[in-house]
């Protein structure tokens, strides 16, 4: 386990999960949009967060 491990696991789920559980997707959007500066994340995690937000 490392810092950001859970955050790394969640937005990388199949996009289908977000359409079947839109309330979870909404919660995750709120969480990641509260990140003060996503560029402070490791580059691969920053990419996944941006990819999730683009869904």
Secondary structure, 3 states (H helix, E strand, C coil): CCCCHHHHHHCCCCHHHHHHCHHHHHHHHHHHHCCCCHHHCCHHHHHHHHHHHCC
